[in-house]
Amino acid sequence: MPVEMSSRRSSRITDEEISELISKLQSLLPESRRRSMSRASAAKLLKETCSYIKSLHREVGDLSDRLSDLMSTMDSGSPQAEIIRSILRS
């Protein structure tokens, strides 16, 4: 058997591996999102995961905007501003 064919076969993911990955992915979703998906299909799980990631991106953007607004109203030398800068560095 040619090496090319052999490497293609060995790189295939088995059904068992897919099930394991789906289970791991589902465990990363918050409990509230998992409850509605107790026996969900892989497609539904992927769709819900994408939706959750999009909501996290929106939340990060909102928090970033709020932080920018807060920092613009603070004295840059204030203890509060220094605390925020130290948190952002870590």
Secondary structure as UniProt FT lines:
FT   HELIX           3..10
FT   HELIX           15..28
FT   HELIX           31..35
FT   TURN            36..39
FT   HELIX           42..73
FT   TURN            76..77
FT   HELIX           79..89
//
